């Protein structure tokens, strides 16, 4: 092949059969470079054909001359039942200035053809086809055979009546069949006019020299075999081909010619030239009147039919497809392309879509379109990607059509789309335009969009999943209760596909919103969806967030919701119990020497009892107060040097008021903010027993920290002692008669403390109740010791002694 062959927009594929089966032409499969659509390629190597005899009986008659004759004539003839040509190329003359273009106009002169270059290739690209013998070997039905015969008759009638040419080689080798089942006329190596004055009369000189070599002898009429060219020259142009067609019909049906055609075959094969009928009237035979032919003719004339006729055809097409009146070949290669062309024409024009008749036509096309796509395109074993290749552009176009009927038909086929289209096509051609249905004013379309989208979730990209989640949040406020219910079900199924951050933002708020919905099935669906999504929450989230949102529904007005709520709570508790067991195992592994490892005043802490003090100090307290949080969470600190009694009282005050909110911080000076107080270790005091009723009396706990009994005076307090007390007790809060009293402000904190100490002046040795309030009979006052250094105290004690 010459280098110029690469300029063709087609690729030449595998060769099928031998060149001898196609009159010296190599028959190849091919494809269009732009879109990969199938074509057939006839390639003739001129050096080979110039040396190869056409028939072994005629060693000096080479294939190159019939090849040139066919090459020039096939480019001039166009008819629906003549094999369609996409491109031709003579690699020796890529610009088309070859000598054959002038000499072939008068095929009787071969001198120009003999002078042509024979170093390249002749290439003819046609529509995809197979040889007639291959198609007949597949055993086509009677309706298909009748239609194929009609195609031949119409092609020859066009050649006789319009082109005024005789084919001269009507035989099985001159016909090819397209994938749609149309039989197409080919092999114009003998085509000739009749009665041309070329010096000999009748057919051309080229025809008279080559017809006995090219045409099989059984298909030659008697006058051709007898070389009665004068009779041929004066006969009608159809006479030679009519005889050959009669022979072909007998072989067409395998020798068993249908009764309706037997008389016609006899008339076609008569020896009298004048008695041979024209071919067009043959089509009135009842054998051609079939539903298969009706569909074929309607498709052939479809472009010129009025819209109402088109709508009627599309509406009746599903019944023909389901009854197998139209076979797969016609459905895929003829009906489907017609549908595709109609859809593209209608959808590209807003003016056409605005007209009711075109909208009706588009709606009528969709049922047979999806039937063909699902039944044939999706199951094509030769090309598994045929559905995606053919349907993806149509789906994208149809989704952009602003019509609810079209959108509803598409949403009903999302399962088909997800099984046949790849991820990129689903995200771009299906999901993106589908999202407009979430905001449609029709509640039916919104709900249909919601139900259809769920099949796309496993195929969506993360950005589209985020986009979908936002649409679902909006649908939770939809006025239709059924849409809100389906939305929360959808959210439960969408959650596993979201990222962790997206789940944290969306999931629980969506469930909470649905739990408060006034529609009972929506709340019930929320509970069920929450249970299915339980594994998406960690134990801490279940304890702190999920359970508090579920518990209000335990008393829901609907019994179904209540039962599901209890089941949800049990599921949460089951998760928490497992987490507790896991934590207990970890704690047990980390406990040294069987001890909890955590210090607690009054006894050791056991891992088994959850960290509750188990010593004798707490076991003896039957109605005592709990220890402070600081003491429970830190090891005991040594008692401060300020005294055992006040340290015990201070600890008791903080413990007994633990049920109330913590008071405000220590007061500050009115003029300037007080500096931050240093951190002082908490006093060692866990609880106050009921036996320690006398506040000023001795305690059962040995609290000898260097202070004597004489250091505590229940008499009148000197002003200096009061001043020292106020300065040392700045960190205390006033508890008064009630623990729950509000904390004093910074401005009157000192006066409150003075009132607190004055409450002890009237009745010394007052008793305290368990609740932390002073009894009615309490009198006396409490004198706090001076805050002195250790050296000063030792000096005072030495002086006393």
HELIX and SHEET records of a PDB file:
HELIX    1   1 UNK A    3  UNK A    7  5                                   5    
HELIX    2   2 UNK A   19  UNK A   22  5                                   4    
HELIX    3   3 UNK A   46  UNK A   51  1                                   6    
HELIX    4   4 UNK A   63  UNK A   74  1                                  12    
HELIX    5   5 UNK A  100  UNK A  103  1                                   4    
HELIX    6   6 UNK A  104  UNK A  106  5                                   3    
HELIX    7   7 UNK A  111  UNK A  114  1                                   4    
HELIX    8   8 UNK A  132  UNK A  137  1                                   6    
HELIX    9   9 UNK A  142  UNK A  161  1                                  20    
HELIX   10  10 UNK A  172  UNK A  174  5                                   3    
HELIX   11  11 UNK A  205  UNK A  214  1                                  10    
HELIX   12  12 UNK A  217  UNK A  219  5                                   3    
HELIX   13  13 UNK A  222  UNK A  225  1                                   4    
HELIX   14  14 UNK A  229  UNK A  234  1                                   6    
HELIX   15  15 UNK A  239  UNK A  252  1                                  14    
HELIX   16  16 UNK A  259  UNK A  268  1                                  10    
HELIX   17  17 UNK A  280  UNK A  284  5                                   5    
HELIX   18  18 UNK A  286  UNK A  288  5                                   3    
HELIX   19  19 UNK A  291  UNK A  300  1                                  10    
HELIX   20  20 UNK A  302  UNK A  304  5                                   3    
HELIX   21  21 UNK A  307  UNK A  322  1                                  16    
HELIX   22  22 UNK A  328  UNK A  330  1                                   3    
HELIX   23  23 UNK A  331  UNK A  335  3                                   5    
HELIX   24  24 UNK A  336  UNK A  347  1                                  12    
HELIX   25  25 UNK A  350  UNK A  353  1                                   4    
HELIX   26  26 UNK A  356  UNK A  375  1                                  20    
HELIX   27  27 UNK A  377  UNK A  379  5                                   3    
HELIX   28  28 UNK A  386  UNK A  399  1                                  14    
HELIX   29  29 UNK A  404  UNK A  411  1                                   8    
HELIX   30  30 UNK A  414  UNK A  420  1                                   7    
HELIX   31  31 UNK A  423  UNK A  425  1                                   3    
HELIX   32  32 UNK A  426  UNK A  431  3                                   6    
HELIX   33  33 UNK A  432  UNK A  434  1                                   3    
HELIX   34  34 UNK A  435  UNK A  439  5                                   5    
HELIX   35  35 UNK A  443  UNK A  453  1                                  11    
HELIX   36  36 UNK A  454  UNK A  459  5                                   6    
HELIX   37  37 UNK A  462  UNK A  475  1                                  14    
HELIX   38  38 UNK A  481  UNK A  494  1                                  14    
HELIX   39  39 UNK A  495  UNK A  497  5                                   3    
HELIX   40  40 UNK A  500  UNK A  515  1                                  16    
HELIX   41  41 UNK A  520  UNK A  532  1                                  13    
HELIX   42  42 UNK A  534  UNK A  536  5                                   3    
HELIX   43  43 UNK A  539  UNK A  541  1                                   3    
HELIX   44  44 UNK A  542  UNK A  546  3                                   5    
HELIX   45  45 UNK A  547  UNK A  550  1                                   4    
HELIX   46  46 UNK A  551  UNK A  555  5                                   5    
HELIX   47  47 UNK A  559  UNK A  590  1                                  32    
HELIX   48  48 UNK A  592  UNK A  594  5                                   3    
HELIX   49  49 UNK A  616  UNK A  619  1                                   4    
HELIX   50  50 UNK A  629  UNK A  633  1                                   5    
HELIX   51  51 UNK A  644  UNK A  656  1                                  13    
HELIX   52  52 UNK A  709  UNK A  711  5                                   3    
HELIX   53  53 UNK A  719  UNK A  728  1                                  10    
HELIX   54  54 UNK A  749  UNK A  758  1                                  10    
HELIX   55  55 UNK A  790  UNK A  800  1                                  11    
SHEET    1   A 5 UNK A  10  UNK A  15  0                                        
SHEET    2   A 5 UNK A  26  UNK A  32 -1                                        
SHEET    3   A 5 UNK A  38  UNK A  45 -1                                        
SHEET    4   A 5 UNK A 121  UNK A 127 -1                                        
SHEET    5   A 5 UNK A  85  UNK A  90 -1                                        
SHEET    1   B 2 UNK A  53  UNK A  55  0                                        
SHEET    2   B 2 UNK A  58  UNK A  62 -1                                        
SHEET    1   C 3 UNK A 129  UNK A 131  0                                        
SHEET    2   C 3 UNK A 175  UNK A 178 -1                                        
SHEET    3   C 3 UNK A 183  UNK A 185 -1                                        
END                                                                             
